[in-house]
Amino acid sequence: MPVCREKKANKYFLQFDAETSYLENGQLPLQHHYFPAVGTGGPQASAAAPAASAAAAPPSSDSQIELVLSEVRRLEEVAQRNDDELGSLKEHHHHQQQQQLQQLTSDDMVIKSEISQLRQRLAGTDQELQKTNMTLRFAILLLLVLVYSRTPICTVHQ
């Protein structure tokens, strides 16, 4: 890796370390006075030379404005990513709700089918009971006629 790329990579890593420390601890590490702006040519802190950053002059108002603008751009990018992620989460949640609704609908269809089958069986059972009832009524009427009639149906020959 060329030296120029190594310096640029170190600059990004240092910026990342400073931001991470700031977010984790709520304060900047001692060797950083501010987040180094990428590409502004401001003072750079390095792990190998903490004394060099301590001796650096405070940033000028132009570099402070650049720093604020770069932070605003970074926050806007983070906000956009958060909005995108929130939108995808809402879409995923909506998709899950649709699947649950389809599952409930298919479960409802299974239950409705079972109820329909039970109604058909009940109707068939009801018809069989009506036939049996008619047969029993006919048999009872026949027995009553036989019992109350004075003439025997069969005669026994001696």
Helices and strands as residue ranges (DSSP letters): H 3-25, H 50-54, H 61-148
